[in-house]
Structure formats: structure tokens, C-alpha cells
Amino acid sequence: MQKSLRNLMRDVLEIIRDIGDAPGEHHFYIEFLTHAPGVSIPEHLLQEYPERMTIVLQHQFQNLIIDDDGFGVTLWFKGRETRLEIPFLAVTSFADPSVEFGLRFEPVDQDDDSDADATDEAEAAPASDNASGTEEKPKPGDGADVVSLDAFRKK
């Protein structure tokens, strides 16, 4: 089940790539483990986000490249163009608050060849209605913002 839901996330990212933008009011929050195998982010972001990081794909991104194992995207942090490479197995949540949709994934050991689908299932849960209350409005020229997904977590 988890593999199928990760494939759904990949399919959504492919649609965004093909369109060149998130359609309509859609925006996608992607949280990932910053030290997971295969994750490539600059050192200053690793220092700022030592465990997990959340990115938002909506309008300000470029060079979204997707393969079977993960995706890469160029975002801006404090006015600096930054390339991120993220394996799908490093992703811990994927949400679109505009349609109250969210997936949560258990961290998966990428070296484990066992069938994770049989034991670990991703949770599909509606996003919280008050999610917009936790977002900050982007300032012109600031580029991408990293936001918390706490509003989407089950308690």
C-alpha cells in the first residue's frame, strides 16, 4: 500500500512538471528527512533543518525532475537559488491543503529489500481546515518558505 501511495505522489509531481506549475489553488507540502540516504541539500539547510524539512511547491520552483527513485527541484531560500534532490523514500508527508488531502509515510530503510507494503501503510488523511492559519504570506523576493506541517498531523 505504501509503495502505491508513493507512486501516487510521483504521479502528482509528474503532472506538476508537465504543466510547469501547480494548477489552480493547488500547492503541495512535502516533508522529508534531511539526513536520509540519497537526500542532497546544501549544508546551510542541513544546519537549519537537522532532521526534517518541509518544502512547498506552488509557483516558485524550477527544474522539477522526477525519476523512479525520487525528484529534484530548484527553489529559492533567502534569495539564493538552491537545488534539492529528494528520494521518495525520504518523504514523510505529502499534502495539498487546497483540497484537504494528505499522505503520511513511515520512514523506510532504503537498504531493506523486504516488502514494506505488507507491514507499513501510509495514512491518507484530510488536511486541517485551519491550515491557512499556520502559513506565512511570502514576501516579494524571499523565494520559497519552509513551513511546519503540524496542522496536518494526527494527534
C-alpha positions as CSV (number, residue, x, y, z in Angstrom):
1,M,0.0,0.0,0.0
2,Q,2.8,2.5,0.9
3,K,4.5,1.9,-2.4
4,S,1.3,2.6,-4.3
5,L,0.8,5.8,-2.4
6,R,4.4,6.9,-3.0
7,N,3.7,6.2,-6.7
8,L,0.6,8.4,-6.5
9,M,2.8,11.2,-5.1
10,R,5.2,10.7,-8.0
11,D,2.3,10.8,-10.5
12,V,1.1,14.2,-9.0
13,L,4.7,15.6,-9.2
14,E,4.8,14.5,-12.9
15,I,1.6,16.4,-13.6
16,I,3.1,19.5,-12.0
17,R,6.2,19.1,-14.0
18,D,4.3,18.7,-17.3
19,I,2.1,21.7,-16.6
20,G,5.0,23.7,-15.3
21,D,3.1,25.0,-12.3
22,A,0.7,23.8,-9.6
23,P,-2.8,24.1,-11.2
24,G,-5.3,26.5,-9.7
25,E,-5.1,26.9,-6.0
26,H,-3.2,23.6,-5.5
27,H,0.0,23.7,-3.5
28,F,1.9,20.8,-2.3
29,Y,3.7,20.5,1.1
30,I,6.4,17.9,1.0
31,E,8.2,16.9,4.3
32,F,11.3,14.8,4.1
33,L,14.1,13.5,6.3
34,T,17.2,15.7,5.7
35,H,19.7,13.0,6.5
36,A,18.0,10.1,4.7
37,P,20.2,8.2,2.2
38,G,20.2,10.0,-1.2
39,V,19.0,13.4,0.1
40,S,21.1,16.2,-1.3
41,I,20.6,19.7,0.1
42,P,23.1,22.4,0.9
43,E,25.0,22.4,4.2
44,H,23.3,25.6,5.5
45,L,19.9,24.0,5.1
46,L,21.1,20.9,6.9
47,Q,22.2,23.0,9.8
48,E,18.9,24.9,9.9
49,Y,16.8,21.7,9.4
50,P,18.9,18.9,11.0
51,E,16.1,16.3,11.0
52,R,13.1,17.2,8.8
53,M,12.4,19.9,6.3
54,T,9.2,20.9,4.5
55,I,9.1,22.5,1.1
56,V,6.1,23.9,-0.7
57,L,5.6,23.5,-4.5
58,Q,3.2,26.1,-5.9
59,H,4.5,28.8,-8.2
60,Q,8.2,29.5,-7.3
61,F,10.1,26.4,-8.4
62,Q,12.1,25.3,-11.4
63,N,13.7,22.3,-13.0
64,L,11.4,19.7,-11.4
65,I,12.9,16.4,-12.5
66,I,11.4,13.1,-11.5
67,D,12.7,9.6,-11.8
68,D,11.7,6.2,-10.3
69,D,13.5,6.8,-7.1
70,G,12.9,10.5,-6.3
71,F,12.8,14.0,-7.5
72,G,14.9,17.1,-7.8
73,V,13.7,20.7,-7.7
74,T,15.2,24.2,-7.7
75,L,13.8,26.5,-5.0
76,W,15.0,29.9,-3.6
77,F,16.0,30.3,0.0
78,K,16.7,33.9,1.2
79,G,17.1,34.9,-2.5
80,R,19.6,32.1,-3.3
81,E,18.8,29.5,-6.0
82,T,19.1,26.1,-4.3
83,R,18.9,22.6,-5.8
84,L,17.3,19.8,-3.7
85,E,17.4,16.1,-4.6
86,I,14.9,14.1,-2.6
87,P,14.4,10.3,-2.8
88,F,10.7,9.3,-2.5
89,L,11.7,7.0,0.4
90,A,12.9,10.1,2.4
91,V,9.5,11.8,2.2
92,T,7.5,11.5,5.4
93,S,4.4,13.5,4.3
94,F,2.8,14.9,1.2
95,A,-0.2,17.2,1.4
96,D,-2.4,19.5,-0.7
97,P,-4.3,21.7,1.8
98,S,-6.3,23.3,-1.0
99,V,-8.3,20.0,-1.3
100,E,-7.8,18.8,2.3
101,F,-5.6,15.9,1.1
102,G,-2.6,14.5,2.9
103,L,-0.5,11.3,3.0
104,R,1.9,10.4,5.8
105,F,4.6,7.9,5.2
106,E,6.7,5.9,7.7
107,P,10.4,6.3,7.2
108,V,11.7,3.4,5.1
109,D,15.1,1.9,5.3
110,Q,16.3,2.2,1.6
111,D,18.6,-0.7,2.0
112,D,15.8,-3.0,3.2
113,D,14.7,-5.3,0.4
114,S,11.7,-6.7,2.3
115,D,8.2,-5.8,1.1
116,A,7.4,-2.7,3.1
117,D,3.9,-2.7,1.7
118,A,3.0,-5.7,3.8
119,T,3.9,-4.2,7.1
120,D,3.9,-0.4,6.7
121,E,1.0,1.5,5.3
122,A,0.8,5.2,4.6
123,E,-2.0,7.1,6.2
124,A,-4.3,9.1,3.9
125,A,-6.0,11.9,6.0
126,P,-7.8,15.1,5.2
127,A,-5.9,18.2,5.9
128,S,-7.0,20.5,8.7
129,D,-9.3,23.4,7.9
130,N,-7.2,25.8,9.9
131,A,-4.0,25.1,7.9
132,S,-4.1,28.5,6.3
133,G,-3.7,30.0,9.8
134,T,-0.2,28.5,10.1
135,E,1.1,29.7,6.8
136,E,3.0,33.0,6.5
137,K,2.4,35.1,3.4
138,P,5.5,35.1,1.2
139,K,7.4,38.4,0.9
140,P,8.3,39.5,-2.6
141,G,11.8,38.4,-3.4
142,D,12.1,36.0,-0.5
143,G,11.5,32.9,-2.6
144,A,10.4,29.6,-1.1
145,D,9.4,29.3,2.5
146,V,9.7,26.3,4.8
147,V,6.6,25.7,6.9
148,S,5.6,23.3,9.6
149,L,3.1,20.5,8.7
150,D,2.0,20.2,12.4
151,A,-1.5,21.3,11.3
152,F,-1.7,18.1,9.2
153,R,-0.5,15.6,11.8
154,K,-2.9,13.3,13.7
155,K,-2.7,13.7,17.4
